[in-house]
Amino acid sequence: MRPTLTAVIAAIEAIAVALTGIAVIAIPAFLLWIASFDMGAEPVDVLGAGAAVWLLAHFVPLAFSLPPETALTLELPPETLSFTLSLAPLGVTLITVLLAGRSGWRFGRRGGMGVAGVIGGAVGFAGVALVMVTLAGDTLASPHWLAILLPALCYAVASLTAFLVRAGRDEHPWWAAVIRWKQRSLQRLNVPGTAALPGRIAEVLRIAVALLATFLGFAALAVTVAIVMGYVSITTLTQSLQLDGLGAFLLFLVQLALLPTAVLWGGAWLTGAGFAVGAGSSASPFGALLGPMPALPLFGAIPQGWGSAGVLAPALLVLGGLVVGVLFARRSELRRSNWPTALGLVVAASAVTALVVAGLTALATGSIGPDRLASVGPDPWPTAGLAAAELGVGALIGVLASRMDTSRMRASVADLLPERVTSQAAELTEMAGIDETAEAHETVEMYETVELHETVEITETSQDYETAEIRETAETRETAEVYETIEDHEPFEIPEPADTEEDELLRAYAWDGTESVDPEPTPEPRRTGWRLPRKGR
């Protein structure tokens, strides 16, 4: 497919993505217009309000001005009140990001030509933003060109990220060429390990994604627990607004759009950095200092802090990083790498995680009102630094624990033990029959020391060692040599067994009156449990 056609298709798809987000905002707005205002307001005003909210979701700040009468009803000085609303409803933003990422992933299948789809999608989304800026009118707090550029960048960044990830996974030719060029540049600088650069970059990104998922997962869990524990406060605030059914439904949609923002605030709370709801306020696991806040029921879920037990919140992130480190230490890249390389990969992944957390946290900050409410949300850099430190330390501990050689540790501990303890352990080992090789060696030496000309001793020895271990030892090469030595000597006679009481009685009562009895036949040589080896064995 030609690049121009690819760009056109991507632009049409981007327009569809933008309309999806607009519909999510416009449908509740028209329901409010029909039910609450009895269609008294102008449709253009309703469209303008919906367009302003859509632009706000794509990080375009809005400007509001309240007349003195409205300020007086809010218990504020009777004067014109102007402020900026810049806290984005990230729930609507998430729709654009997910659909744009899906588009970029699909265009990444077409190789280098797919970049035309990324560019075309950004242009199409910018066209929709131009229409929304025209409808929003004077509610924008930024220049029109910036209000058009910010939504286009939001779409383009999500689409381009998915496109690059697909290109790296599928190893597109242009991607491989860039990697080779970078490797040659590093080789000129005598940087070690340039051959393994692609694999290490991929491993760093995988670890960073796992750490980021751990951060967001614990943050979502913290928000869920906070909502459950603050259910009474949330219900009280909702009832104080005295809303009808439609108003309660719209309030639910507003809070649902702010839920991803609340998750990022929960992550900042877990790190210990906390967040602010107005200038001079703070909420962290170590305590909460909050002033007057808007009557948004979701704010009723803000916990009051755990005091000295607040250290348990950052400990959860350390534990999550520990699990990630243990799991990734078993992967091929970390398992085959040496210690400095493995730890360097974890540190690099922590740095990437810090950058992403800082960016996400910055998107979750802004202004929701005048005066002290002009600053709400967490501080990006302290939050990102603490998150990277806690997750990174946990991951490093997990990698160290997984790569640690326990057998060498036991050997080192054994070397440090006193000689008496070591000798006792050796005796116990010999008694338990653990060192089978040593036993076999002692048995062979015992047979080698046997004097061949002492027939009685050979017979006794064979009777004493008529066991399974001697039979196995007798089949060894050294025993075969002993038998070959026996064959070289003259044949020996096996002594007759000693007379028993029955033999003596027979001699005493013999018929011929003599003490002699008929000579018994020479007994067969008794088997001693081991036999002569066969020739050629």
DAURBEL-V401684 format. One line per field, one symbol per residue. ss: DSSP state (@ for helix, = for strand, . for the rest). psi: psi as a letter, one per 30 degrees, with the letter a starting at -180 (. if undefined). burial: b if it has 24 or more other ideal C-beta (glycine too) atoms within 12 Angstrom, else e. Layout:
ss=???
psi=???
burial=???
This chain:
ss=..@@@@@@@@@@@@@@@@@@@@@@@@@@@@@@@@@.......@@@@@@@@@@@@@@@....=====.@@@@@@.......=====....@@@@@@@@@@@@@@@@@@@@@@@@@@@@@@@@@@@@@@@@@@@@@@@@@@=...@@@@@@@@@@@@@@@@@@@@@@@@@@@..@@@@@@@@@@@@@@@@........@@@@@@@@@@@@@@@@@@@@@@@@@@@@@@@@@.@@@@@@@@@@@...@@@@@@@@@@@@@.@@@@@@@@@@@@@...===....===..===.......@@@@@.....@@@@@@@@@@@@@@@@@@@@@@@..@@@@@..@@@@@@@@@@@@@@@@@@@@@@@@@..=....@@@@.==..@@@@@@@@@@@@@@@@@@@@@@@@..@@@@@@@@@@@..@@@@@@@@@@@@@....@@@@@@@@@@@@@......@@@@@@@@@@...@@@@@@@..@@@@@@@@@@@@............@@@@@@@@.............................
psi=kleeeeeeeeeeeeeeeeeeeeeeeeeeeeeeeeeeghgflkeeeeeeeeeeeeeefggjlkkkjkleeeeefghlkilkkklkjfjkjfeeeeeeeeeeeeeeeefffgbffffeeeeeeeeeeeeeeeeeeeeebgfkglleeefeeeeeeeeeeeeeeeeeeeeeefileeeeeeeeeeeeeeefghklgfegeeeeeeeeeeeeeeeeeeeeeeeeeeeeeeeeegeeeeeeeefffhlaeeeeeeeeeeeeffeeeeeeeeeeeeffealkilkflljlfflkjkakllhjfffffklflgbfgfffeffeeeeeeeeeeeefffleeeeflleeeeeeeeeeeeeeeeeeeeeeeefglakgalbfgfjlllkeeeeeeeeeeeeeeeeeeeeeeefkjeeeeeeeeefflleeeeeeeeeeeeefheieeeeeeeeeeeeffkkffjeeeeeeeeeehileeeeeefgleeeeeeeeeeffllklkkklllkleeeeeeeegkegflfllkklkklkkkkgfklkllkf.
burial=eeeeebbebbbebbbbbbbbbbebbbebbbebbeeeeeeeeeeeebbbbbbbbbbbbbbbbbbbeeeeeeeeeeeeeeeebebbbbbbbbbbbbbbbbbbbbbbbebbebebbbbbbbbbbbbbbbbbbbbbbebbeebbbbebeebbbbbbbbbbbbbbbbbbbbbbeeebeebeeebeeeeeeeeeeeeeeeebbbbbbbbbbbbbebbbbbbbbbbeebbeebbeebeebbeebbeeeeeeeeeeebbebbbebbbbbbbbbbbbbbbbbbbbbbeebbbbbbebebeebbebbbbbbbbebbeeebeebbebbbbbbbbbbbbbbebebbeebeeebbbbbbbbbbbbbbebbbebbbbbbbbbbbeebbbbbbbbebbbbbbbbbbbbbbbbbbeebbeeeeeeeeeeeeeeeeeeeeeeeeeeeeeeeeeeeeeeebbeebeebeeeeeeebbebbeebeeeebeebbbbeebbebbeebeeeeeeeeeeeeeeeeeeeeeeeeeeeeeeeeeeeeeeeeebebeeeeeee
